[in-house]
């Protein structure tokens, strides 16, 4: 018997998500997002876009690049050599494990990021055995997590399914930059699927082999601290709960996190704070959100600093819903070198400045007079003098002897040049959210049991529908009034779940289970006086409202007001009998 | 020198799309959608969703399934064996061609769908030679277009990147059905990436190796003609331009197309009409849209009938932007057989009916009296009588001799049963749009040259921004008024392109090139009387408007009104000098 509080069970039953290709026995780590879950996921993506791409008053653009990626790109980015997990295969039954996770489960040690030899030593020392057949395990190998394929008919044209969307933005950075305002900073976002051939996919939506990420590469000039500090200064500064790589736990404002150097660049701190605000918008609490710094060995190869953004779930404990990485100029620099293309950009400086430059100028006439046939050699020697080192006089050993040169022979000229542009390879901070993990965390925290029934108390901003509409009984007159209200509310921009099948109790139960905040019912009285009942998902309380008020009531509820606060007439029809979920 | 009317050039320059991984020389058939193109693409997807999923008053849901697909699924669907193109490789320089397309280009014949032997015969007979080295070509092979990969660490677990989103919906059909209202018809939609390892990708966005499709599988009961015919009857019946597989061209209403059997099932005709209406909404003209039936050899293996939806482009002639296929129960039936899972569904009938059934009932007592020790054999014989054949009397040859049985020994009873549900494997019609092709066709038809400059006359519903806002010159007072208007219009729900860099002429040119219908400029007079100039992209005419009217002006323009019709004060500032594009 399925437990009522099992998120996966609810998800399967009510169309949030389920394992893909189930009729063929399923495939580990592949999930479908069903018709109800996708509505929530689309809302999450919309909120993410509005918050990060439009809401921060930063220049942000969004692009879309292919999943199929030629090998050269992922060789340059380091993924072909470094995007690996350690694998151990049972020599007897050939079951395969992810070596570090197996050691963690068996020995309770943190083995993430250990080298092959260290892992092998742990296997040997602790006599770790196969769960399936009991054979002794060892001989850890490196397994690359890229899904490999070929482009076109030749097997030599190796390609991979992208493991992150980032490389598409890096390789096309110049195009994107040139079609934009050609200024830094510039955020380049992408929402798309990525695939990682996990050895042991597990934990439902938490470790999938294919999933959606919402991420952006934020390109900036690392020397321009002012832009970052001023953006940071303008932010509401909710403190960040940090767990540093050395295990220390600190709670700091983002500004303080930068000034104490716990966070390595101001834009990192800025986007950590932004990520926190985004999660608060989704109903998570500040004290639930923790930024966990990855250690040197755990961090991806491209990162100078990474914080995982962790939030608690009932079933899987702390879950990483986002990662914020300081990728520096690692990717652009490597692509520059490997492609032979200059990926630096020239940006106009906000404040042009005068740059003094010194150069040594020979007085050729005097040199020729003083040195005759040797003047060529002397002039050449003068041209190699270092203008920053040379004084008014200099002694040189030349082929024809030692000479002493003075102001008669050369001068150091100082020139001032107006510098109004600057060439650089931008640095990058990358905040990356996992859509399905965020969806899971939302469902997990929203699922409550009330009187033996499941209620999904989703924030109304991410509910799959704004309201449900039911005729109390399946009767033509109630049905047509309900349909009319449905289309009126749709016209007004609200999403409506219309349902007329089965008992009203079952329909309320279904509406509650998929998290619809408001249920509107048309009954006998509705036909007489145009009033309807309005039911609150969480309290199951009902009120009476004029049908003409519904749009305004929904507007208020969706902007965060509770139905209770609206001062409507309370309605006393006995709530439907408690029934088990699943009806 | 790039031609002004080159869509690809404009796309690259202005951020609509460009070849992916260009810094590594590019990969045939892979394109990025840039920051401007993606805004248009997202609008196309939104319009598609509103039109097909919400606007047709049909039960439609949307899901999301993985790209990585285990081989069993695509074996059952027939793709592993049938999703192929004929390939010919030059024996000398090893250049590879798609055999049928090469023959079409060289000989001007329609070679699509020909078998390997027919193709080889054409190569031999016509002495077809390699473009690159002149060697004689032949030896056509079959090349599978699926991108092949492996799931997990074992190479035996073959998987593919999906070539269509459909199989994810078929394999999970039961789950989707059960989490919905469990009624037919039911449309299951998906918008997502698919990949096809084309031998010769070409023609910009027209033949890509990875692209987005917007499609749905419309599941229906083929016996329930009434539902389809009544939906068809409710539609505005713009006539369809058909080119039949035999080459005949007809223009028929969808109803007529069904009644004449040119279209094989009413839901096909319904969605052909819907596809036409959708394209009319995007600004295409009825006479431009042509439905071209695929011949028996050209059609995909799963299809009983397919119409390609073709629209003209300046560069590539008629381009297929959608395909509408009658997939029957091919996919669900094959998955049922191959997975061993029953994929039929039981649906409640709208109108339950009484079904009469007859059965033969023996009068055992009389049989025992009349036949004694042989009564067992007689009773067994009676139980095998066919109730639909037997009369009041029957003669049987039994082991102990010939017997004659009458009403004393058996009776035929008629029973009536109320049939209120029905089990069936639904049939499927699949309308499938290619996002990037639609994007291309829109750009192609919208690009016009006006006085030596490019104007992209996109319908305002798919313009990347609703308006642009410019301070006439980069000055603090104009800038802050422009920024204030920008945020007011954003608040009101409009998308705004703010630009203050460079001359006003260059900014107008850029705004025109990316297709923004309205440009708003803040000038000296704005600071005095709060009026602004409003400029029409297509006519370059300008008017004076109060800044408080802007939201209302935009609302009217976006609902299809022209600025000219609004009766604003004409503005006479001389339009900026004609400049070449690209500034």
Interface residues (C-beta under 8 A of the other chain):
Chain A: X12 X13 X14 X15 X18 X20 X21 X22 X23 X24 X27 X28 X30 X31 X32 X33 X34 X35 X36 X38 X39 X41 X54 X61 X62 X63 X64 X65 X66 X67 X68 X69 X70 X72 X73 X87 X89 X96 X143 X147 X148 X149 X150 X151 X152 X153 X154 X159 X161 X168 X171 X172 X174 X175 X176 X179 X180 X181 X188 X192 X193 X195 X197 X198 X199 X209 X210 X335 X338 X339 X341 X343 X490 X499 X501
Chain B: X12 X13 X14 X15 X18 X20 X21 X22 X23 X24 X27 X28 X30 X31 X32 X33 X34 X35 X36 X38 X39 X41 X54 X61 X62 X63 X64 X65 X66 X67 X68 X69 X70 X72 X73 X87 X89 X96 X143 X147 X148 X149 X150 X151 X152 X153 X154 X159 X161 X168 X171 X172 X174 X175 X176 X179 X180 X181 X188 X192 X193 X195 X197 X198 X199 X209 X210 X335 X338 X339 X341 X343 X490 X499 X501
